[in-house]
Amino acid sequence: MTEPAGETAPEAPEAVAPLDEPAEEAVAEPVAEPAEDVREGAGAAGPAAESGETAESATPDAAAEAGTDAETGTAQASDTPELSDAQAELAAQRELRARIEARKAEKEGPVASGAKLSGTAADLLAAVRAVEGGSAAGSAFYEAPEPAPRRPAPEAAPAMTVRPPAQSAAPLPAPGTTAAVREVLARGGAPESLAGQVAAVLGEGAAGALGEDPWQLLAVPGVRPEQADGFARSLLGAACGPDDPRRTVALTVWLLEQAALQGHTALELQALRAGLARHTVSDPDKAVEVAVSEGAVLVFQEEQEGTAEEPGTDEEESAEPAEAAEAPAAPVLLGLDRYALAEESLADGLARLVRTATADTWEGAELDRAAGEHGLVLHTGGEAARAEPVALVAAARERGLRALVAVHSEDARRALAAAGADAVTVAALLSGTAGPGRDEEGAFALDVLAVLDAPQLDVETAAMLVESLPDGCRLVLSGDPEVLGAPGAGRVFTDALAARVCPRIASRVPDPGPLGELVSGIGVGELNQVEAPGKEVVIVPVRDAGEAVHRTVQLVADSVPRAIGVPSEQTQVVTVGHGGSAGTRALNAALKQRLNPGPGRFGGYDPGDRVAYAPVPGRTVTGTVVSADAEGLRLRCGDEDVLVPKDRVDSALRHGWALTAHQAAGTRWPAVVAVLPGDAAAGLSRAWVYTAFGRAERHLSVVHGVDQALPRAVAEGIAPERTTRLRPLLEGLLATPEE
């Protein structure tokens, strides 16, 4: 974000009482949403520029700017990377993933829709099959306009090695492998500290593979194309160029991986071409063709059903030319096999639950009746609506069924426990550390599973969860569709809702109080004025980012504890992004100086520091630093003691007084300070505001410097959609003729 020139704060309506500070003005007008947070860049082969982007991007180059960071739990360079603290969880997930892959391998092809491809997509798929069969080269099947002249690859260029998809946690590499990789890195002028990560990602023989194909350095999270290009030039000299096929394949995979950081499970062909062109690839069509032929990426074109004739259409309308009634061709999509596998597995698993459930008559609320009759039910609503699936599980247990509630975060689990309802986190359920055991086939001993916070499910986690449910089990996915999506790839809940292949039950229970009224209005695009006699909502106008940081610290340290009665440790700051003058870095530095000053003698942290820890990619937990020793940094996260190994402190940990909305999703605090400096205006969206404001239970302070961008974002600021394949897959498997 850039430093604003100075905005004028909106006038403060009289409906909300101010805090007891003269400089703060109360406003009944709720604050609008910034767009989805972009994952922060963390360069591995060189210093990464701070990214101020806050809006989710639908193009690969914008995704590329995001890089990786502690929010996604990317490991940093190390000779011998430590295994994650969630080792048992990851081992269980890898074992389950192996079973899923074995099951998928029995099918004819990688994707069910592949047999129905047409046009360019069919040609690309033909290239793959021809090359696999040895009958032809991929280029013989690819029809495209005459390509622009490009620099030919050197004749002596070795065959490309397609790198495997990145794993959540890599096994420890052999010492000899790491030493050999370190030598290759040194020859190419790359940091030798990357050796451990390269060896872990590329496995045995990593040194030889890297020497033959230097662009495989892009397999290391955080390495950028320009860094890999410099490494390749140092190793190969004049024997490489921008259109070297090894480079174009690696770039194609890298662009798709960066898009996955933004939530996409695939990219449209045109977007991928554009991303390649931005990285000086002179013939993007040829590059895509080679990547498909090498098996590095998969190509899809979902079949589009003809539009059904609406009732009441008269003969005159139906006599229009046939070509006018034809639906536009489905876009050609390209994606990585890991996400294609997950979406296919998830669609198959949901269809299996729908088909194997035995309809029964359950008395009770609408949700209970729907769950009794169907194997898959979607439930939508705000915070107050969470009580409905919890009640459903309690009623199912009274019927003698094995029923369970799963939530996204440990904080949500503790909140339910405080209300007298037991639950487990999805991560703990998959790892086997909580919930029922598994049978010999890997299925849970469950008859009913209700998953709260369903919008936070990424496609890979959802696939593993559904694959673990036995035939006949009833699955209820419950959540608020207006919140920001999952930090991982996919939009499972949104796609399932849009597919209309199962009952969708909308809760009629409104969220209570001024905060509930405010957030509900934002959800439908209205920034309503609310009466807040108890100072539930307060607007604090600011002129620039510097004042925003000052006022935020003042609110957390003084105003909210004194006027509202919520202590600083129960007040959470939520801002748009990590970078910028009022991003998480700047705010956390200022809050530490005020709330827990210290020299940062333990890798930048001191006992008592509030932190955000990412034990595995896509999952953030908050805690407090307790101590440090030779093994690493010791935290207290809720009721658990956590050890963060020394090698993972830089990559998996950051100060946590201020979080992004993505990090805060799925958790609520007694008080929240939402920071909207003027330079955040471009990042505002309805979903961001809805999510950030909805984290507050009792009090919300809005540090507001975006002027009219706030109501405009609430009314018009729709976050960019993610490109996924789950919806058409579900429609193809479960849609009925009348649908």
Buried (B, 14 or more C-beta within 10 A) or exposed (E): BEBBEEBEBBEBBEBBBBBEBEBBBBBBBBBBBBBBBBBBBBBBBBEBEBBBBBBBBBBBBBBBBBBBBBBBBBBBBBBEBBBBBBBEBBBBBBEBBEBBEEEBEEEEEBBBBBEBBEEBBBBBBBBBBBBEEEEBBBEEBBEBEEEEEBEEBEEEBEEBBBBEBBBBBBEBBEEEBBBBBBEBBEBBEBBBBBBBBBBBBBBEEBBBBBBBBBBBBBBBBBBBBEBBBBBBBEBBEEBBBBBBBBBBBBBBBBBBBBBBBBBBBBBBBEBBBBBBBBBEBBBBBBBBBBBBBBBBBBBBBBEBEEEEEEEEEEEEEEEEEEEEEEEEEBBBBBBBBBBBBBBBBBBBBBBBBBEEBEEEEBEEBBBBBBBBBBBBBBBBBBBEBBBBBBBBBBBBBEBEBBBBBBBBBBBBBBBBEEEEBEBBBBBBBBBBBBBBEBEEEBBBEBBBBBBBBBBBBBBBBBBBBBBBBBEBBBBBBBBBBBBBBBBBBBBBBBBBBBBBBBBBBEBEEEBEBBBBBBBBBBBEBEBBBBEBEEBBBBBBBBBBBBBBBBBBBBBBBBBBBEBBEBEBBBBBBBBBBBBBBBBBBBBBEBBBEBBBEBEEEBBBBBBBBBBBBBBBBBBBBBBBBBEBEEEBBBBBBBEEEBBBBBBBBBBBBBBBBBBBBBBBBBBBBBBBBBBBBBBBBBBBBBBBBBBBBBBBBBBBBBBBBBBEBBBBBBBEBEBBEBBBBBBBBBBBBBBEEEE
